[in-house]
Amino acid sequence: MEEPVVREYFDACRKMPAVELFHVDSFDARQIFECGQCFRFDRTPDGSFEGVAKGKYLRVSQPEQNRVLLIGATLSDYETVWRDFFAFDEDYHAIQTDIYQHFLKFGEVIREAVQNAAGIRILRQDPWEALCSFILSQNNNIPRIKKIIRAVSEGLGEPFSAFGKTYYAFPTAEAIVRAGEDGLAPYRMGFRARYLLDAAEKYQRGELDFDALRTAPYPETEARLMSVLGVGKKVASCTMLYGLHRTEAFPVDVWMRRVLDRYYPKGIDIPSLGPYAGIAQQYLFYYERTRENGA
């Protein structure tokens, strides 16, 4: 596998440092940021995506299929943050081959799903932020999830300046504990406030050791996450997939239940789907959403 060729330059129009990536494989910014795995990047009028991750600002533009611009990033930022965040060290062609080997015995739909959504990459997000984001996602829609996360970040997160503007990191567990339920009330997260507060308290007490959970046996990681008030299998598996990069995790929500019922009516043995079952889940999820929406 060859990683992208990287060139640092200065974006004179926006007066920002930037990194240009050539020969980028399996990368579609729209699919990555609109597949439901993260909530802090928004599409701009020119089709780029702008947001905050790992306490840093970034604008992602894709002028050509295999060429990506990371605007607001230095070469050092790329090497220390964004290379890992976008999982450029992973061979997605090999991953797709593995998915075919595990899924095709259950039917051909996975082939069409991969072809439809081959630009998706599972981001390596901060596990604390991922856990909280998917707690807030329960019985919620994406615009409202984004609104709540933006509000709570602006209210409780650490501000930082980037290129003349102020942005906000996702709030720490300490900030959420200090706020308490009364302090979370203005952000209109409803019943989820108790869940968020419980997660913060457990994290502060050392009951959620994300570094250990990255490599712990799957049942142990799932059980530890489900010890948080309000966290069931779906939120736990989303946290594992998107926050801990446990790519074997296979979240099942309403959309995925529809996929399983429609394309695998005889059932599918999820534990047998291999180390990249979660990436396959994203292909299937995105395929079904775009098929339903006519995109």
Residue pairs with C-beta under 8 A, 6 or more apart in sequence:
1 90
1 91
1 93
1 94
2 23
3 83
3 88
3 89
4 21
4 22
4 23
4 24
4 25
4 68
4 88
5 21
5 22
5 23
6 19
6 20
6 21
6 22
6 75
6 78
7 19
7 20
7 21
7 22
8 17
8 18
8 19
8 20
8 74
8 75
8 78
9 17
9 18
9 19
9 20
10 16
10 17
10 18
11 17
11 18
11 69
11 71
14 59
14 71
14 163
15 163
16 59
16 71
16 72
16 163
17 72
17 73
17 74
18 69
18 70
18 71
18 72
18 73
19 69
19 70
19 73
19 74
19 75
19 77
19 78
19 82
20 67
20 68
20 69
20 70
21 67
21 68
21 69
21 70
22 66
22 67
23 66
24 66
24 67
24 68
24 88
25 66
25 92
25 93
26 92
26 93
26 96
26 118
26 119
26 120
26 121
27 62
27 66
27 68
27 86
27 119
27 121
28 62
28 117
28 118
28 119
28 120
29 48
29 49
29 60
29 61
29 62
29 68
29 119
30 43
30 47
30 49
30 119
31 117
31 119
31 120
31 286
32 86
32 119
32 120
32 121
32 123
33 41
33 43
33 49
33 51
33 60
34 43
35 117
35 120
35 282
35 285
35 286
36 142
36 285
37 122
37 123
37 125
37 241
37 242
37 282
38 51
38 53
38 123
38 125
38 133
38 242
39 133
39 137
39 142
39 145
39 146
39 149
40 51
40 52
40 53
40 146
40 149
40 150
40 153
40 170
41 49
41 50
41 51
41 53
41 60
42 49
42 50
42 51
42 146
43 49
44 50
44 59
46 61
47 61
47 62
48 59
48 60
48 61
48 62
48 71
49 59
49 60
49 61
50 57
50 58
50 59
50 60
51 57
51 58
52 58
52 153
52 167
52 168
52 169
52 170
53 85
53 123
53 125
53 126
54 81
54 85
54 126
55 158
55 160
55 169
56 72
56 73
56 77
56 81
56 162
57 72
57 160
57 162
57 163
57 165
57 167
58 70
58 71
58 72
58 73
58 82
59 69
59 70
59 71
59 72
60 68
60 69
60 70
60 71
61 68
61 69
61 71
62 68
62 69
63 69
70 77
70 78
70 82
72 162
72 163
73 81
73 82
83 89
84 124
85 123
85 124
85 125
86 121
86 123
86 124
87 121
87 122
87 123
87 124
87 245
90 121
92 118
92 121
95 276
95 279
96 114
96 118
98 274
98 275
98 276
99 110
99 114
99 274
99 276
99 277
99 279
99 280
99 283
100 110
100 111
100 114
101 274
102 272
102 273
102 274
102 276
102 277
102 280
103 110
103 273
103 280
104 110
104 111
106 264
106 268
107 263
107 264
109 263
109 284
109 287
110 280
110 283
110 284
112 287
113 280
113 283
113 284
113 286
113 287
114 280
114 283
116 283
116 286
116 287
116 290
117 282
117 283
117 286
117 287
117 290
118 283
120 279
120 282
120 283
120 286
122 241
122 242
122 245
122 247
122 278
122 279
122 282
123 242
124 245
125 242
125 243
126 170
126 243
127 210
127 213
127 239
127 243
127 244
128 170
128 172
128 173
128 203
128 210
128 243
129 170
129 243
130 238
130 239
130 242
130 243
130 244
131 199
131 208
131 225
131 228
131 231
131 235
131 239
131 243
132 170
132 176
132 196
132 199
133 145
133 149
134 234
134 235
134 238
134 239
134 242
135 192
135 195
135 196
135 199
135 228
135 230
135 231
135 235
136 145
136 148
136 149
136 189
136 192
136 196
137 145
137 235
137 238
138 192
138 195
138 230
138 235
140 148
148 187
148 188
148 189
149 170
151 186
151 187
151 188
152 171
152 184
152 187
152 189
153 168
153 169
153 170
153 171
154 168
155 171
155 186
155 187
156 171
156 175
156 176
156 179
156 183
157 168
157 169
157 170
157 171
157 175
158 168
158 169
158 171
158 172
159 166
159 167
159 168
159 169
160 166
160 167
160 168
160 169
161 167
171 179
173 199
173 200
173 201
173 203
173 204
174 200
174 204
176 184
176 196
176 197
176 200
177 197
177 200
177 201
177 204
180 197
181 193
181 194
181 197
184 193
184 196
184 197
185 193
187 193
189 196
191 230
192 230
194 229
194 230
195 228
195 229
195 230
195 231
198 228
198 229
198 230
199 208
199 228
199 229
199 231
202 208
202 227
202 228
207 224
207 227
208 224
208 225
208 228
210 243
210 244
213 220
213 221
213 224
213 225
213 240
213 244
214 244
214 245
214 246
216 224
218 240
218 246
218 248
218 249
221 236
221 240
221 244
221 246
222 233
222 236
222 237
222 240
225 231
225 235
225 236
225 239
225 240
226 232
226 233
226 236
231 239
233 252
234 251
234 252
234 253
237 249
237 250
237 251
237 252
237 278
238 249
238 251
240 246
240 249
240 278
241 247
241 249
241 250
241 251
241 278
241 281
246 278
247 275
247 276
247 277
247 278
247 279
248 273
248 274
248 275
248 276
248 277
248 278
249 277
249 278
250 270
250 273
250 277
250 278
250 280
250 281
251 278
251 281
252 260
255 285
255 288
255 289
256 281
256 284
256 285
258 288
259 284
259 285
259 287
259 288
260 268
262 288
263 284
270 277
273 280
289 295
